[in-house]
Amino acid sequence: MNLIHAIDKFSSYLINEKNYSKHTLMNYIKDLNDLYSFIAKSLEDSKPKIELQYIDESTLKSFIAGFVMNREVKYSKRTISRKISTLKSFYKFLNRKKLYADNPSRNLVFPKLGKNLPTVLEETSLTGLLNSKTFSNDIWGVRDKAIIELLYSSGIRLNELINLTIDKVDMDNFTIRVKGKGRKERIIPVGPVAIGVIAEYLDKREAYFTEKGTPYDSGVIFNAKNGKKLYPALMNRITQKYISGISELKKKSPHVLRHSFATHLLDHGADIRAVKDLLGHSSLSTTQVYTHVSVERLKKVYQKAHPKG
């Protein structure tokens, strides 16, 4: 099998089986296309048919070294780590699907990463925002409030919120069903305030689009002004708008609300295994980063408030 054919197979797998977001998919495919270009350049052929058996461990190490040693563009360790992860995932897929027997990525070593703790909003600031009159009473203000409430109340990912449909929301039992990474579905409890604002938004949405006579996607929960479902750039603008009013944090993405959801739960004594299941993490080690955040926050409180701090 040649490399281009293998990349196409991997791409289909990520879309149809892993349910990865468009952003994640683009990163994976870009990394593999970079590998193709790297090999093609060494062969002095713009469009060669590169067979997988010609790609060995030394080829992959030279490919990664090109990013490590690049003097024009300083690639971060996290970016390099992602590229290695892409290669390992690619060959693991080929092996599992019995498309290719060898795995030249096996001995690639990840660079040591510094411990970057998640960005978290202060609980009082966030609850203050949600209890304030910052949100307008028109359809878009209520929609925005419902988005912020739901992200903070459930901890769901950006992609999970965008694709959330009405049939997945149980307003009587205050739960939602979302399909996360790997197409794994999980049921998440949601606060009654968030459910109430969602119901208010849906009423306003129906009245708004009916009055305008504009067709809209009624299957999803949240729409843009053109009636179509939300898209990532708009979601980022919405969260940035409201978080900017309560915080000077550099990061103001929807993921900050997910981080805050997990950290505040642990601050209040939630079991880490329960938080893992709510977030949809496959490994407990992924969730444990939030325990570090909670400990760091407790240290700051102690140092500020205790006379011996």
C-alpha positions in Angstrom: 0.0 0.0 0.0 1.3 3.5 -0.8 1.3 6.4 1.7 -1.4 8.5 0.1 -3.8 5.5 0.0 -3.0 4.8 3.7 -3.6 8.4 4.7 -7.0 8.3 3.0 -7.9 5.2 4.9 -6.8 6.8 8.1 -8.8 9.9 7.4 -12.0 7.9 6.8 -11.4 6.1 10.1 -11.0 9.3 12.1 -14.2 10.7 10.6 -16.5 7.6 10.6 -15.3 5.7 13.6 -13.5 8.1 16.0 -15.8 11.0 15.4 -12.9 13.5 15.8 -13.6 17.2 15.4 -12.8 18.9 12.2 -9.9 20.8 13.9 -8.3 17.6 15.2 -8.8 15.8 11.9 -7.1 18.6 10.0 -4.1 18.5 12.4 -3.7 14.7 11.9 -3.9 14.8 8.2 -1.6 17.9 7.9 1.1 16.0 9.9 0.8 13.0 7.6 0.8 15.2 4.5 3.9 16.9 5.8 5.5 13.5 6.1 4.6 12.8 2.4 6.1 16.1 1.3 9.3 15.4 3.3 9.8 12.1 1.6 8.9 13.4 -1.8 11.4 16.2 -1.5 14.2 13.7 -0.6 13.2 11.8 -3.7 13.2 14.9 -5.9 9.8 14.0 -7.2 6.7 16.2 -6.6 4.2 13.3 -6.7 5.9 10.0 -6.1 4.0 6.8 -5.2 5.7 6.2 -1.8 5.2 2.6 -0.6 4.9 2.1 3.1 7.7 -0.5 3.2 10.1 2.2 2.2 9.4 4.3 5.3 11.6 3.1 8.1 12.4 4.3 11.6 15.3 6.5 10.5 12.9 8.2 7.9 10.5 9.1 10.7 13.3 10.3 13.0 14.7 12.5 10.3 11.2 13.9 9.6 10.7 14.8 13.3 14.3 16.1 13.6 13.4 18.6 10.8 11.0 20.3 13.2 13.2 20.1 16.2 16.2 21.6 14.5 14.3 24.2 12.4 15.9 27.6 12.8 13.3 29.6 10.8 10.3 28.4 12.7 10.6 27.5 16.4 8.2 24.6 16.9 7.0 24.0 20.5 7.6 20.7 22.2 3.8 20.3 22.3 3.6 20.6 18.5 6.4 18.1 18.0 4.7 15.8 20.5 1.5 16.0 18.6 3.3 15.1 15.3 4.8 12.0 17.0 1.4 11.1 18.4 0.0 11.3 14.9 2.6 8.9 13.5 2.0 6.4 16.3 -1.8 6.6 15.9 -1.4 6.2 12.1 0.7 3.0 12.3 -1.4 1.7 15.2 -4.4 2.0 12.9 -2.7 0.3 10.0 -1.6 -2.6 12.3 -5.0 -3.0 13.9 -6.8 -3.0 10.6 -4.2 -5.5 9.2 -3.4 -3.0 6.4 0.4 -3.0 7.2 2.4 -5.3 9.6 5.4 -3.1 10.5 5.4 -0.1 12.9 8.5 2.1 12.4 7.0 4.7 14.8 7.4 2.3 17.8 10.6 3.7 19.1 9.9 7.4 18.6 10.2 9.2 21.9 8.0 12.1 23.0 9.8 15.3 24.2 9.4 16.0 27.9 6.6 18.6 28.3 6.3 21.2 31.1 3.3 20.8 33.3 0.8 23.3 31.9 -2.2 23.4 34.2 -5.6 24.1 32.6 -6.9 27.7 32.6 -9.7 28.0 35.1 -12.2 30.8 35.9 -12.9 31.9 39.5 -16.1 30.3 40.7 -17.5 33.6 42.1 -16.8 35.5 38.9 -18.5 32.9 36.8 -21.6 32.6 39.0 -21.7 36.4 39.1 -21.7 36.5 35.3 -24.6 34.0 35.1 -26.6 35.8 37.8 -26.0 39.3 36.2 -28.0 41.2 33.6 -25.1 41.0 31.1 -27.2 38.9 28.8 -29.9 40.7 26.7 -33.5 39.4 26.7 -33.7 38.9 23.0 -33.2 35.6 21.3 -29.4 35.9 20.9 -28.8 37.1 24.5 -30.9 34.1 25.8 -29.1 31.8 23.4 -25.7 33.0 24.6 -26.7 32.6 28.3 -28.0 29.1 27.5 -24.6 28.2 25.9 -22.6 29.5 28.9 -24.9 27.8 31.4 -24.8 24.5 29.6 -21.0 24.5 29.1 -20.4 25.2 32.8 -23.2 23.0 34.0 -22.2 19.9 32.0 -18.5 20.3 31.0 -19.2 19.2 27.5 -16.7 19.8 24.6 -17.2 22.5 22.0 -17.9 19.9 19.3 -20.4 18.1 21.6 -22.4 21.3 22.2 -22.4 22.3 18.5 -23.9 18.9 17.5 -26.3 18.6 20.4 -29.8 17.8 19.1 -33.1 18.3 20.8 -33.8 14.6 21.0 -30.7 14.2 23.2 -32.0 16.6 25.9 -34.3 15.2 28.6 -35.8 18.3 30.2 -37.9 16.3 32.6 -34.9 14.4 34.1 -32.4 17.2 33.6 -29.9 15.2 31.5 -28.3 15.3 28.1 -26.8 12.6 26.0 -23.7 13.4 24.0 -21.5 11.5 21.6 -17.9 12.2 22.4 -14.5 11.0 21.1 -14.6 7.5 19.7 -18.3 7.9 19.3 -18.8 7.0 22.9 -22.1 8.2 24.2 -22.5 9.3 27.8 -25.4 10.7 29.8 -24.6 13.9 31.8 -26.8 15.6 34.5 -27.5 19.2 33.8 -28.6 21.9 36.3 -32.3 23.0 36.3 -31.2 26.6 35.6 -29.4 25.6 32.4 -32.4 23.5 31.3 -34.7 26.4 32.0 -32.7 28.9 29.9 -32.5 26.3 27.1 -36.3 26.0 27.1 -36.7 29.8 27.1 -34.3 30.0 24.1 -36.1 27.3 22.1 -39.4 29.2 22.6 -37.8 32.5 21.4 -36.1 30.7 18.5 -39.4 29.3 17.2 -41.1 32.6 17.4 -38.2 34.5 15.8 -37.8 32.3 12.8 -41.5 31.8 12.3 -42.0 35.6 12.3 -39.2 36.0 9.8 -40.3 33.2 7.6 -36.8 31.9 7.5 -36.0 28.2 7.5 -33.7 27.0 10.3 -32.2 23.8 11.5 -34.7 22.8 14.2 -33.0 19.5 15.0 -30.0 21.0 16.8 -30.3 23.0 20.0 -28.3 26.1 19.1 -28.4 28.1 15.8 -26.5 30.9 14.3 -28.5 34.0 13.0 -28.7 32.4 9.5 -30.6 29.4 11.0 -27.8 26.9 10.6 -26.1 25.2 13.5 -23.3 27.0 15.3 -19.7 26.7 14.1 -16.5 26.8 16.2 -15.4 30.3 15.3 -18.7 31.8 16.4 -18.7 29.7 19.6 -15.2 31.1 20.4 -16.4 34.7 19.8 -19.4 34.1 22.1 -17.4 32.8 25.0 -14.6 35.4 24.5 -17.2 38.2 24.7 -18.6 37.2 28.0 -15.5 35.8 29.7 -13.7 39.1 28.8 -16.1 40.9 31.2 -15.1 38.8 34.2 -11.5 37.8 33.6 -8.2 38.9 32.3 -7.2 35.4 31.3 -5.6 35.1 27.9 -7.6 32.0 27.1 -11.3 32.6 26.8 -12.4 29.6 24.7 -15.3 27.2 25.5 -12.7 24.8 26.8 -12.1 27.2 29.7 -15.6 26.5 30.9 -15.0 22.8 30.7 -11.8 23.2 32.8 -13.7 25.3 35.3 -16.5 22.7 35.5 -14.1 19.9 36.4 -12.0 22.0 38.8 -14.9 23.4 40.7 -16.4 19.9 41.1 -13.1 18.7 42.6 -12.9 21.9 44.8 -16.2 20.8 46.3 -15.1 17.3 47.0 -16.4 15.4 43.9 -14.9 11.9 43.3 -12.3 12.1 40.5 -13.7 9.0 38.9 -17.1 10.6 38.6 -15.5 13.7 37.1 -13.7 11.4 34.6 -17.0 9.9 33.5 -18.7 13.3 33.2 -15.9 14.6 31.0 -15.8 11.5 28.9 -12.1 10.8 29.5 -10.9 7.4 28.6 -8.1 7.5 31.1 -8.1 8.6 34.8 -4.6 10.1 34.2 -6.1 12.7 31.9 -8.5 13.8 34.6 -5.9 14.0 37.3 -4.5 17.2 35.9 -7.5 18.9 37.5 -6.4 17.7 41.0 -3.2 19.6 40.5 -5.2 22.7 39.7 -7.3 22.3 42.9 -4.2 21.8 45.0 -2.5 24.9 43.5 -5.7 27.0 44.2 -5.7 25.7 47.8 -2.1 26.7 48.2 -2.8 30.2 47.0 -5.7 30.5 49.4 -3.6 29.2 52.3 -0.6 31.5 51.5 -2.9 34.5 51.3 -5.1 33.8 54.3 -3.0 31.9 56.9 -0.8 34.0 59.2 2.0 31.4 58.7 1.4 31.2 55.0 
